[in-house]
Amino acid sequence: MKNFASYIRNVPDFPVKGIQFKDITTLLKNGELFAEAVDRMYEPFREEEIDKIVGIEARGFILGSALAYKLNCGFIPIRKPGKL
């Protein structure tokens, strides 16, 4: 079982000083690793009857939609106020 945190890049002081941005593109660009991450998110819910997955902008769109696909359910993106 992989430690996914080691595949997530930390970007210090982004977008402002004092914030440590978690860049998941380093995980996403590895197809095998991305698939394993989605499979591990799926596992606790595989026997559940789930209608929708809600994902919060923007990383939640990527991970949430992949999980919704795996669970064969709908996906609802939640955006920041004022965004389409």
Buried (B, 14 or more C-beta within 10 A) or exposed (E): EEEBEEBBEEEEEEEEEEEEEEEBEEBBEEEEBBEBBBEEBBEEBEEEEEEEBEBEEEBBBBBBBBBBEBBEBEBEBEEEEEEE
